[in-house]
């Protein structure tokens, strides 16, 4: 297993991180333990969660994923784990989190409430990387960065990061931190895959020049790049088929971003590349997402232990120029499949 540093921090993480958003909903506790044990035994030391998990978000289950991880952490030396979690984003955005009565904000009150809850559920006195799940459109970034900085000073958090952010948002936040002497965002966790190369548009330049690490999520495009949705008969469970029937419009719109005519066409060509080089599609997609120097660790996610092996195989796979040329050609033929 290869290990890299996140940003300018002292966090040395495995190039593959285990995402946990299905633990407690699509994956029960017993299977979650088996997955985490296998990942840990194979050198994964980086585990990512959030106060909002599991998905799909539901007020009855929010926090359950952290509780499962908290129980599992008792079986491992705490300092051998790099643990990341997130405070839910503000209700002023595209989504109203089903926690704290849907009144969340990136202010001191909510950030401190969130960390108190997460530390309790995770059975730990500190979180290695604490991230805002998405930015606030109302509360000034000065307020947010000050609140995060206080958590670092209190020792409850080692380092901080952002997620689902923009080039302006990341730069603005870190310039405030630099001017005020606050802790800065060492990482940005954004959607990044062969199907969604938007990160190259502007964030790549910011991360390289400012030494901020990308932690890509959905390297499989929500599972699309596995090829399961290109089959004549889609094998269930299939998340986006479920989401398309969801009563909440936002969930249905979200599903169509991942599962649409362009993503399926791009995946068809991607599967041809995987076949040409005799690489499992899952392994190839994950290897691509960790290929770049601005990436510290790619976040994977599985529902059951049987799905884990091709994900782990990507850890030591480096794509040669010929493979990358074929992937770039695909991306030029079908630009921005996810919009």
C-alpha positions in Angstrom: 0.0 0.0 0.0 1.3 3.5 -0.9 0.9 6.3 1.6 0.8 10.0 0.9 0.5 13.2 3.0 -2.7 15.3 3.0 -1.8 18.9 2.0 0.8 20.3 4.4 -0.5 18.3 7.3 1.1 15.5 9.2 -1.6 13.0 8.1 0.0 10.2 6.2 -2.8 8.2 4.6 -3.3 5.2 2.4 -3.9 6.0 -1.3 -7.2 4.2 -0.9 -9.6 5.4 1.8 -12.7 3.5 2.9 -15.9 5.5 2.7 -18.7 4.3 5.0 -21.9 6.1 3.9 -23.9 2.8 3.5 -23.0 1.5 6.9 -26.3 1.2 8.9 -28.6 1.4 5.9 -27.5 -0.8 2.9 -24.8 -2.5 5.0 -25.5 -3.9 8.5 -23.1 -3.6 11.4 -21.8 -7.2 11.1 -20.9 -6.7 7.4 -19.5 -3.3 8.0 -17.1 -4.7 10.6 -16.0 -7.4 8.1 -15.4 -4.7 5.4 -13.4 -2.5 7.8 -11.4 -5.4 9.1 -10.4 -6.5 5.6 -9.6 -2.9 4.5 -7.4 -2.4 7.7 -5.6 -5.7 7.2 -4.8 -4.7 3.6 -3.1 -1.5 4.7 -6.0 1.0 4.6 -5.5 3.4 7.5 -7.9 6.2 6.3 -11.6 6.0 7.1 -14.2 8.6 6.0 -17.6 9.2 7.5 -20.0 12.1 8.4 -22.6 13.0 11.0 -25.3 12.8 8.3 -24.6 9.1 7.3 -25.9 6.6 6.4 -27.5 7.4 3.0 -30.1 8.1 1.8 -30.3 10.8 4.6 -33.0 10.2 7.1 -33.5 11.9 10.5 -34.2 8.5 12.1 -30.8 7.1 11.1 -28.4 10.1 11.0 -25.4 9.3 13.1 -25.8 5.5 12.9 -22.7 5.1 10.7 -20.5 6.9 13.2 -21.9 4.7 16.0 -20.9 1.6 14.0 -17.4 2.9 13.4 -17.1 3.9 17.0 -17.7 0.3 18.1 -15.3 -1.0 15.5 -12.6 1.5 16.6 -12.5 -0.2 20.0 -11.0 -3.2 18.3 -8.0 -1.3 16.8 -5.2 1.0 18.2 -6.7 4.4 17.8 -3.5 6.0 16.6 -3.2 3.6 13.8 -6.3 5.0 12.2 -6.7 8.3 10.3 -10.3 9.1 10.9 -12.2 11.7 8.9 -15.7 13.0 9.5 -17.9 15.9 8.4 -20.3 18.5 9.8 -23.4 18.7 7.7 -23.7 21.7 5.4 -26.0 24.6 5.8 -29.7 24.5 5.1 -29.4 27.6 2.9 -28.1 25.4 0.0 -29.5 22.8 -2.3 -30.3 20.3 0.4 -31.7 20.6 3.9 -30.0 18.1 6.2 -32.4 16.0 8.3 -30.5 16.8 11.5 -30.9 19.6 14.1 -34.4 20.1 12.8 -33.2 21.2 9.4 -31.7 24.4 10.7 -28.0 23.7 10.2 -25.5 26.4 9.4 -21.7 26.7 9.3 -21.6 28.9 12.4 -20.0 28.2 15.7 -23.1 26.8 17.3 -23.7 24.1 14.8 -20.1 23.2 14.2 -19.6 22.7 18.0 -22.8 20.8 18.3 -21.8 18.6 15.4 -18.3 17.8 16.8 -19.7 17.0 20.2 -22.1 14.5 18.7 -19.5 12.9 16.4 -16.9 12.5 19.1 -19.4 10.8 21.3 -20.7 8.4 18.6 -17.2 7.6 17.4 -15.9 6.9 20.9 -12.9 9.1 20.5 -11.6 12.3 21.9 -10.3 13.6 18.6 -10.9 13.5 14.8 -7.9 13.6 12.5 -9.6 15.4 9.6 -12.8 17.3 10.2 -14.6 18.7 7.0 -17.5 20.9 6.2 -19.8 18.7 4.1 -20.6 21.6 1.8 -20.2 25.4 2.2 -22.6 27.9 3.7 -24.1 30.5 1.3 -25.1 32.9 4.1 -22.8 32.7 7.1 -19.5 34.5 6.4 -16.5 32.3 5.9 -14.6 34.2 8.6 -17.1 32.8 11.1 -16.8 29.3 9.8 -13.0 29.3 9.8 -12.8 30.7 13.3 -15.1 28.0 14.6 -12.9 25.3 12.9 -9.8 26.9 14.3 -11.1 26.8 17.8 -11.7 23.0 17.5 -8.0 22.6 16.4 -6.8 24.7 19.3 -9.0 22.6 21.7 -7.4 19.4 20.4 -10.7 18.0 19.3 -9.6 18.1 15.7 -6.1 17.8 14.2 -6.7 19.2 10.7 -9.6 20.6 8.7 -10.9 20.2 5.2 -13.8 21.2 2.9 -16.0 19.2 0.6 -18.2 19.9 -2.5 -16.5 23.3 -2.7 -15.4 25.6 -5.5 -12.1 27.1 -6.5 -13.3 30.5 -5.1 -14.6 28.9 -1.9 -11.4 27.0 -1.2 -9.2 30.0 -2.0 -11.3 32.5 -0.1 -11.4 30.3 3.0 -7.7 29.7 3.1 -6.8 33.3 2.5 -9.0 34.2 5.5 -7.2 31.6 7.5 -3.8 32.9 6.4 -4.7 36.5 7.3 -6.2 35.6 10.6 -3.7 33.0 11.6 -6.3 30.2 11.7 -6.0 26.6 10.7 -6.5 26.2 6.9 -8.3 23.6 4.8 -5.7 20.9 4.0 -8.0 19.0 1.8 -11.0 19.2 -0.5 -13.3 16.2 -0.9 -15.1 16.6 -4.3 -16.7 14.3 -6.8 -14.0 13.3 -9.3 -14.0 10.4 -11.8 -13.6 9.6 -15.5 -17.2 10.6 -15.9 -16.8 13.9 -13.9 -13.5 15.6 -14.7 -14.7 19.1 -13.6 -12.0 19.3 -11.1 -9.5 20.0 -13.9 -11.3 23.2 -14.9 -10.0 25.4 -12.0 -9.5 23.4 -8.8 -6.6 21.5 -10.1 -4.6 24.7 -10.4 -5.5 25.9 -6.9 -4.6 22.5 -5.3 -1.3 22.3 -7.0 -0.2 25.8 -6.2 -1.5 25.9 -2.7 -0.6 22.3 -1.8 -4.1 21.3 -0.9 -5.0 17.6 -1.5 -8.0 16.3 -3.3 -9.8 13.4 -1.7 -12.0 12.2 -4.6 -15.3 10.6 -3.9 -17.4 8.5 -6.3 -14.4 7.4 -8.4 -16.8 4.9 -9.9 -19.3 7.6 -10.8 -21.7 6.3 -8.2 -21.2 2.7 -9.4 -21.9 3.5 -13.1 -18.3 2.7 -14.2 -18.6 -0.8 -12.8 -20.8 -1.5 -15.9 -23.8 -2.8 -13.9 -26.1 -0.2 -15.4 -25.0 -1.1 -18.9 -26.4 -4.6 -18.6 -29.6 -5.5 -20.3 -31.0 -6.6 -16.9 -29.6 -4.4 -14.1 -28.5 -6.4 -11.1 -30.1 -5.2 -7.9 -29.6 -3.6 -5.5 -29.0 -0.6 -7.8 -29.0 2.7 -6.0 -30.0 5.0 -8.8 -33.0 2.8 -9.8 -34.1 3.2 -6.2 -33.4 7.0 -6.2 -35.4 7.5 -9.4 -38.5 6.4 -7.5 -37.8 8.5 -4.4 -40.6 10.9 -3.4 -38.1 13.8 -3.0 -37.4 15.6 -6.3 -33.9 16.5 -5.3 -33.0 12.8 -5.0 -34.4 12.0 -8.4 -32.5 14.9 -10.0 -29.3 13.7 -8.3 -29.8 10.2 -9.7 -30.2 11.6 -13.3 -26.9 13.4 -13.0 -25.2 10.0 -12.6 -27.5 7.8 -14.5 -28.2 9.2 -18.0 -27.7 8.6 -21.7 -24.2 10.3 -21.8 -22.8 8.5 -18.7 -24.0 5.1 -20.1 -22.4 5.9 -23.5 -19.1 6.9 -21.9 -19.2 3.9 -19.7 -19.7 1.7 -22.7 -16.4 3.1 -24.2 -14.7 2.8 -20.8 -15.6 -0.9 -20.6 -13.9 -1.4 -24.0 -10.7 0.2 -22.6 -10.8 -2.0 -19.5 -11.3 -5.1 -21.7 -8.5 -4.0 -24.1 -6.0 -3.8 -21.2 -7.5 -6.7 -19.3 -8.2 -4.7 -16.1 -11.3 -5.0 -14.0 -13.4 -1.9 -14.7 -13.7 -1.1 -11.0 -9.9 -1.4 -10.5 -9.2 0.8 -13.6 -11.7 3.6 -12.6 -10.2 3.8 -9.0 -6.6 3.7 -10.3 -7.4 6.6 -12.6 -8.8 8.8 -9.8 -5.6 8.4 -7.7 -3.3 8.9 -10.7 -2.7 12.6 -10.1 -0.2 14.4 -7.9 -2.8 16.6 -6.3 -4.7 13.5 -5.0 -3.8 12.2 -1.5 -6.3 9.4 -1.2 -9.3 8.1 -3.2 -12.5 7.3 -1.3 -14.1 3.9 -2.2 -17.3 2.5 -0.9 -18.8 -1.0 -1.0 -22.0 -2.5 0.3 -20.5 -6.0 1.0 -17.2 -7.7 1.5 -17.4 -9.5 -1.9 -17.1 -6.1 -3.7 -13.9 -5.1 -2.0 -11.2 -6.9 -3.8 -11.2 -5.0 -7.2 -11.2 -1.8 -5.2 -8.1 -2.9 -3.2 -6.4 -4.0 -6.4 -6.2 -0.4 -7.5 -3.9 0.6 -4.7 -0.7 -0.6 -6.5 -1.9 -0.1 -10.1 -0.3 2.8 -12.0 -1.8 3.5 -15.4 0.7 3.9 -18.3 0.6 6.5 -21.0 -1.3 4.4 -23.5 -4.2 3.7 -21.1 -4.3 7.4 -20.1 -4.4 8.4 -23.8 -7.4 6.2 -24.4 -9.2 7.6 -21.4 -8.5 11.2 -22.4 -9.8 10.4 -25.9 -13.0 9.0 -24.4 -13.4 12.2 -22.3 -12.9 14.4 -25.4 -15.5 12.4 -27.4 -18.1 12.6 -24.6 -17.2 15.7 -22.6 -18.7 16.1 -19.1 -21.2 13.2 -19.1 -22.4 14.2 -15.6 -23.0 17.8 -16.8 
